[in-house]
């Protein structure tokens, strides 16, 4: 049975920055891909929403890195931190750092470094190179710029993902698309003994909407601005995270349309006749321990008149 924790928000932030177990997780690293652009890169940056990777080259220009065929003869990086070469902060407040030949994390509470996470793969034929820059992208992906003797490489790391699915409950069970209510509610229960207090609220999002008989749609819908959220015990005595998403864009204009569930469903259900349509939402998020979770919720979308 999970232990119920009544935690102030300030204390939650302290916990988020002091979870050394996050660093011992097993990461998956792709084979190093050589950068094929005309100028050498000096720094990486990644979009946490789209996953797009960008870089600054040695002329001061911003570029989208072009990559060649990944190397297949590789070895794992090894080394110590510090000295620190670069730093990037991921969702959940995890601080990633690189030394010249190792990737790790830094704990601002203890001022300690941890390099027990699975290390990147580097090309065996160019193993005397050094790390130059690190960036955190969508879903906690790590991107590291590696300088070989004559070739630069981009190293890509995928963080641990919880194999068991989170249990997601959606309310209301039937969503009337003609309704102009404020919010919909979601409850998230993590698998096993994982603690819902360790969910990074800012990482929680609806990532896909699928309607039976219609095509699915990838989205990025985050909890409603200003809506309350909390971890509490449900009727079964289990901890759940309760969050709210925008149901209908009451503020008008187009700024929040993409964040409105009704708007997204209407765009998917174009041409639908009157009736109820089964919907499956995929919801994802991150723990402050560096793990990602995912789960699905189902409900019915009620179309009251033929959609145009």
Secondary structure, 3 states (H helix, E strand, C coil): CCCCCCCCHHHHHHHHCCCHHHHHCCCEECCCEEECCCCCEEEEEECCCCCCEEEEECCCCEECCCECCCCCCEEECCCCCCCCCEEEECHHHCEEEECCCCEEEEECCCCEEECCCCCCEEEHHHCCCEEEEEEECHHHCEEEEEECCCCEEEEEEECCECCCCCEEEEECCEEECCCCCCEEEEEEECCCCCCHHHEEEEEEEEEEEEECCCCCEEEEEECCCCCCCEEEECCCCCEEEEEEEECCCCCCCCCCHHHCHHHHHHHHCCCCCCEEEEEEEEEEEEECCCCEEEEEEEEEEEECCCCC
